[in-house]
Amino acid sequence: MTTRTQNPIDAGNPAYWRDRQRAFRLIRDAELAAAWLAEAPMYLHGGYDEDGDVIVIENLEPHDDLEAAIRAIEADPTAVGILAAQGRTRIGGYAIAAVIRALRGPDAD
């Protein structure tokens, strides 16, 4: 038997709506980071060395931003609950472990 705990809905409480707004903002930030990762160049031009050859720099910033956004979602129980309710376990092809755990329930290994 799976028992799921849900936070009470208190639509009259401004703190409830601030919490929901923050959670949706975290989700949107992750979606934007995933879109940026999909379109960002893999390598950047880092100048020239002493022989005149191009110095290539790997562009890791979009990866770092998406990882940070996903970590922020995983740290927020409201964001995890929203994604679990939607059945969304991935953003931009990256799995969100906290959502997967929430969908499996507390009894799963």
Backbone torsions as a table, in degrees:
resi	resn	phi	psi	omega
1	MET	NA	134.0	179.7
2	THR	-103.3	126.7	177.2
3	THR	-112.0	123.2	179.3
4	ARG	-111.7	134.9	176.3
5	THR	-98.4	138.4	179.1
6	GLN	-126.3	144.2	174.7
7	ASN	-72.9	142.7	179.6
8	PRO	-66.5	145.8	177.7
9	ILE	-92.8	119.5	178.4
10	ASP	-125.9	83.1	-174.2
11	ALA	-64.5	-17.2	179.3
12	GLY	-88.2	-4.5	-176.6
13	ASN	-96.7	120.0	179.4
14	PRO	-61.6	-30.9	179.2
15	ALA	-64.9	-35.1	177.4
16	TYR	-60.7	-46.2	-178.0
17	TRP	-70.7	-33.9	174.9
18	ARG	-63.8	-41.0	178.6
19	ASP	-63.7	-44.3	178.3
20	ARG	-64.0	-43.0	-179.8
21	GLN	-61.7	-43.8	178.6
22	ARG	-62.0	-41.7	-179.2
23	ALA	-64.6	-44.8	178.3
24	PHE	-65.6	-33.0	176.8
25	ARG	-65.6	-40.5	177.3
26	LEU	-61.6	-42.2	178.9
27	ILE	-64.3	-43.9	179.9
28	ARG	-65.3	-39.2	177.1
29	ASP	-59.6	-40.3	178.4
30	ALA	-67.1	-39.5	178.1
31	GLU	-64.5	-40.3	177.9
32	LEU	-67.5	-39.0	177.2
33	ALA	-63.9	-38.2	177.7
34	ALA	-66.1	-39.6	178.0
35	ALA	-66.5	-39.7	178.5
36	TRP	-65.5	-40.6	178.3
37	LEU	-61.5	-39.5	-178.6
38	ALA	-66.6	-29.8	-176.3
39	GLU	-103.5	-13.3	-175.6
40	ALA	-72.1	147.1	176.6
41	PRO	-68.6	146.1	-179.5
42	MET	-73.4	-32.1	-178.5
43	TYR	-129.3	151.3	178.0
44	LEU	-118.4	156.1	177.4
45	HIS	-83.0	119.9	-176.7
46	GLY	-104.5	13.8	-178.9
47	GLY	105.0	-159.1	-178.3
48	TYR	-127.4	146.5	175.3
49	ASP	-86.5	-174.7	-176.2
50	GLU	-66.1	-19.8	178.2
51	ASP	-92.0	-0.6	-179.5
52	GLY	87.1	5.0	177.9
53	ASP	-81.2	148.8	179.8
54	VAL	-70.8	135.4	173.2
55	ILE	-92.7	119.3	-177.6
56	VAL	-98.3	132.5	178.6
57	ILE	-117.7	129.0	177.0
58	GLU	-71.9	132.2	-177.5
59	ASN	-87.7	95.1	-177.4
60	LEU	-97.4	-9.9	-176.2
61	GLU	-58.6	-44.7	178.4
62	PRO	-61.7	-36.2	177.5
63	HIS	-65.7	-44.9	179.5
64	ASP	-62.1	-41.0	-179.7
65	ASP	-64.7	-41.5	178.9
66	LEU	-67.2	-41.2	177.9
67	GLU	-62.2	-40.9	178.5
68	ALA	-65.6	-39.5	178.8
69	ALA	-65.3	-40.5	179.1
70	ILE	-69.0	-38.9	175.8
71	ARG	-61.8	-38.9	178.7
72	ALA	-64.3	-39.7	176.4
73	ILE	-63.7	-45.6	-177.6
74	GLU	-64.1	-25.0	180.0
75	ALA	-85.3	-8.5	-176.9
76	ASP	-109.9	110.4	-177.1
77	PRO	-62.8	-30.6	179.0
78	THR	-68.7	-43.5	178.1
79	ALA	-63.0	-41.6	177.6
80	VAL	-62.1	-42.9	179.2
81	GLY	-63.3	-39.6	178.6
82	ILE	-63.9	-47.7	-179.3
83	LEU	-65.8	-37.4	178.0
84	ALA	-65.4	-40.2	178.5
85	ALA	-64.2	-32.6	177.7
86	GLN	-84.0	-10.5	-177.8
87	GLY	73.4	21.8	-178.3
88	ARG	-95.1	109.1	-179.9
89	THR	-101.9	-4.0	-178.4
90	ARG	-137.6	147.3	169.3
91	ILE	-131.5	121.7	179.8
92	GLY	63.6	28.5	179.8
93	GLY	84.7	-3.7	-179.3
94	TYR	-101.3	128.8	-178.0
95	ALA	-71.8	144.8	176.6
96	ILE	-110.6	101.8	-171.3
97	ALA	-60.4	-38.6	-178.2
98	ALA	-64.2	-35.6	178.3
99	VAL	-70.3	-41.3	178.4
100	ILE	-61.1	-43.6	177.7
101	ARG	-63.2	-40.1	180.0
102	ALA	-64.4	-37.8	179.6
103	LEU	-73.0	-31.0	178.6
104	ARG	-74.4	-27.8	179.6
105	GLY	93.4	167.0	-176.5
106	PRO	-70.4	-20.0	-177.1
107	ASP	-84.9	-11.6	-177.5
108	ALA	-75.9	151.5	179.8
109	ASP	-75.0	NA	NA
